[in-house]
Amino acid sequence: MTHVAVVGAGVAGLSTAWFLQEHGIDVTVLERTRVAAGASWGNAGWLMAGDASPLASPDSLRAGLPGPFASSAVSVPLRADPELYRFLLRFARHCTKAQWQRGLQALLPLSNSALDAYDVLVAGGVAVAPTRSRYHLACFTSTPERDSYAQHLEHVKTFGARVGFELLDGPQARAASPVASDRVLGAVGLIGQRFVDPTLFVPALAESVVERGGAIVVDAAVRAVRDIGNAVDILVERSGQPTVRRFDSVVLCTGAWMAVLARRFGVRVGIRAGRGYSFNAALSVPVEDPVYLPERHLACTPMRGRLRLAGTMEFRRPEEPLDPRRVRAMVEAARPMLTGVDLDDRTDEWVGPRPVTTDGLPIAGSTTSPRVWCVGGHAMEGMVLGPVTARLTAQSLATGRVVRELLPLNPLR
Ligand SMILES: Cc1cc2nc3c(=O)[nH]c(=O)nc-3n(C[C@H](O)[C@H](O)[C@H](O)COP(=O)(O)OP(=O)(O)OC[C@H]3O[C@@H](n4cnc5c(N)ncnc54)[C@H](O)[C@@H]3O)c2cc1C
């Protein structure tokens, strides 16, 4: 039986392992730390199908990239880091309307079938199912802001995005969500969306991989990958002990760390950590549906009786510690917009590295070696798009025929 190693046990790696198993492939996941040690832990868990826009867009530039290099939402360290500035320059070059439209067209086939991939996972034994929301409620402090977001949605619909929504005024928004404060003067209620608690879903995905006969090896840092012609040799370090393991192929799903192993296989797409923060705040009212505060760049998701607030894009190395100032900035940005949420009673403060590429598109497919594959680079949309990308990549690897939807995501582009 074909034996494939998957490096990285985030949502991309575990979904890849799971979908490879659908093709009768034996899988071993090698993870440096533990399951969901990277971005796949404290994220907002939104499965926003239909509106998967590339991160590289004229709007990203307006939000502070790379212009002033700082805003409430985007943060870039002032210390000299030539590699980071090169990355941001390449990113900024992709922030044109034409590139954004090309990116949108590349993402739409994935986005439109993202929830199907979740349905397959759940039907196949993953024990945690996404929750369907009545609305994902995007709240605004003015009707012009609300209408401009609605226009954006209408615009992406003209490209084929399957996203439904309703316009709400302030009182309707407050009726739809008990946490919308009286500063909310208009809202867009997105229909047919889902969300998931990643701290429950990703471990459930890992359990399912193991139940179906796969192995997950934690504390296993992959130091090097070598194509030896008919197989790959992987240098794995466990508790300081290096060993070489042989597999038929390997899929690199190492998130923001992708370049470390992928570069020697011709992957030149820049990839860096766009770090996001989250915390869970106490609630004095029951909340059922997610709330989005676009003007504050914050997503709020009900999780286990609390409200998770997630946001910020901070370009620092993935290993650097959490910066409490970012959490405070999120709290102050959210405060006027929310009611019934005690933002001073916080648990689970977290920072995690979104894998951001220079062109805002994910990376999926084989490299200069037909035995070395990559899946990742989903930036803000890895929870929603990770499983569908993994599904298509597993199909390509198993059949030897690249699926059309993956062509724009070619790791060698
Ligand atoms: C604040 C925040 C909110 C977000 N909200 C959403 C959302 O609502 N919806 C959505 O769709 N997406 C969201 N995202 C994005 C999403 O979380 C990411 O795109 C996704 O989790 C990336 O998954 P991944 O598997 O590619 O990477 P990761 O989850 O980072 O996994 C990579 C794994 O590889 C391991 N690894 C790295 N190098 C090695 C090595 N050499 N050897 C072995 N293992 C290695 C790491 O330890 C890690 O476990 C959010 C992200 C953040 C930060």
The ligand as a Tripos MOL2 file, in Angstrom:
@<TRIPOS>MOLECULE
LIG
   53    58     1     0     0
SMALL
NO_CHARGES

@<TRIPOS>ATOM
      1 C1         -7.0730   35.0400   14.8420 C.3       1 LIG1
      2 C2         -7.3690   34.1340   13.6690 C.ar      1 LIG1
      3 C3         -8.6690   33.9640   13.2540 C.ar      1 LIG1
      4 C4         -8.9540   33.1430   12.1610 C.ar      1 LIG1
      5 N1        -10.2520   32.9230   11.8270 N.ar      1 LIG1
      6 C5        -10.5470   32.0990   10.7940 C.ar      1 LIG1
      7 C6        -11.8880   31.8390   10.4600 C.ar      1 LIG1
      8 O1        -12.8070   32.3080   11.1090 O.2       1 LIG1
      9 N2        -12.1420   31.0310    9.3920 N.ar      1 LIG1
     10 C7        -11.1450   30.4940    8.6340 C.ar      1 LIG1
     11 O2        -11.4520   29.8160    7.6510 O.2       1 LIG1
     12 N3         -9.8370   30.7000    8.9690 N.ar      1 LIG1
     13 C8         -9.5250   31.4880   10.0290 C.ar      1 LIG1
     14 N4         -8.2300   31.7190   10.3590 N.ar      1 LIG1
     15 C9         -7.1760   31.1460    9.5150 C.3       1 LIG1
     16 C10        -6.9090   29.6820    9.8640 C.3       1 LIG1
     17 O3         -6.7860   29.5520   11.2540 O.3       1 LIG1
     18 C11        -5.6080   29.2210    9.1830 C.3       1 LIG1
     19 O4         -5.6330   29.5470    7.7990 O.3       1 LIG1
     20 C12        -5.4460   27.7170    9.2950 C.3       1 LIG1
     21 O5         -5.5940   27.2910   10.6270 O.3       1 LIG1
     22 C13        -4.0640   27.2880    8.7880 C.3       1 LIG1
     23 O6         -3.9850   25.8870    8.9350 O.3       1 LIG1
     24 P1         -2.6750   25.1000    8.5440 P.3       1 LIG1
     25 O7         -2.9400   23.6880    8.8490 O.co2     1 LIG1
     26 O8         -2.2490   25.4710    7.1630 O.co2     1 LIG1
     27 O9         -1.5220   25.6970    9.4920 O.3       1 LIG1
     28 P2         -1.2920   25.4970   11.0650 P.3       1 LIG1
     29 O10        -2.5640   25.3040   11.7790 O.co2     1 LIG1
     30 O11        -0.4280   26.6170   11.5180 O.co2     1 LIG1
     31 O12        -0.5300   24.1230   11.1550 O.3       1 LIG1
     32 C14         0.8150   23.9670   10.7750 C.3       1 LIG1
     33 C15         1.3990   22.8830   11.6680 C.3       1 LIG1
     34 O13         2.6810   22.4910   11.1580 O.3       1 LIG1
     35 C16         3.5290   22.2130   12.2470 C.3       1 LIG1
     36 N5          4.9160   22.2800   11.7740 N.ar      1 LIG1
     37 C17         5.5580   23.3690   11.2700 C.ar      1 LIG1
     38 N6          6.7980   23.0350   10.8970 N.ar      1 LIG1
     39 C18         6.9630   21.7150   11.1660 C.ar      1 LIG1
     40 C19         8.0550   20.7980   11.0040 C.ar      1 LIG1
     41 N7          9.2230   21.1800   10.4760 N.pl3     1 LIG1
     42 N8          7.8810   19.5180   11.4080 N.ar      1 LIG1
     43 C20         6.6870   19.1080   11.9190 C.ar      1 LIG1
     44 N9          5.6300   19.9330   12.1020 N.ar      1 LIG1
     45 C21         5.7690   21.2310   11.7190 C.ar      1 LIG1
     46 C22         3.1610   23.2800   13.2660 C.3       1 LIG1
     47 O14         3.5630   22.9100   14.5770 O.3       1 LIG1
     48 C23         1.6470   23.3490   13.1050 C.3       1 LIG1
     49 O15         0.9700   22.4790   13.9940 O.3       1 LIG1
     50 C24        -7.9160   32.5080   11.4530 C.ar      1 LIG1
     51 C25        -6.6020   32.6600   11.8910 C.ar      1 LIG1
     52 C26        -6.3170   33.4530   12.9940 C.ar      1 LIG1
     53 C27        -4.8970   33.5620   13.4740 C.3       1 LIG1
@<TRIPOS>BOND
     1     1     2 1
     2     2     3 ar
     3     2    52 ar
     4     3     4 ar
     5     4     5 ar
     6     4    50 ar
     7     5     6 ar
     8     6     7 ar
     9     6    13 1
    10     7     8 2
    11     7     9 ar
    12     9    10 ar
    13    10    11 2
    14    10    12 ar
    15    12    13 ar
    16    13    14 ar
    17    14    15 1
    18    14    50 ar
    19    15    16 1
    20    16    17 1
    21    16    18 1
    22    18    19 1
    23    18    20 1
    24    20    21 1
    25    20    22 1
    26    22    23 1
    27    23    24 1
    28    24    25 2
    29    24    26 1
    30    24    27 1
    31    27    28 1
    32    28    29 2
    33    28    30 1
    34    28    31 1
    35    31    32 1
    36    32    33 1
    37    33    34 1
    38    33    48 1
    39    34    35 1
    40    35    36 1
    41    35    46 1
    42    36    37 ar
    43    36    45 ar
    44    37    38 ar
    45    38    39 ar
    46    39    40 ar
    47    39    45 ar
    48    40    41 1
    49    40    42 ar
    50    42    43 ar
    51    43    44 ar
    52    44    45 ar
    53    46    47 1
    54    46    48 1
    55    48    49 1
    56    50    51 ar
    57    51    52 ar
    58    52    53 1
@<TRIPOS>SUBSTRUCTURE
     1 LIG1         1 GROUP 0 **** ****
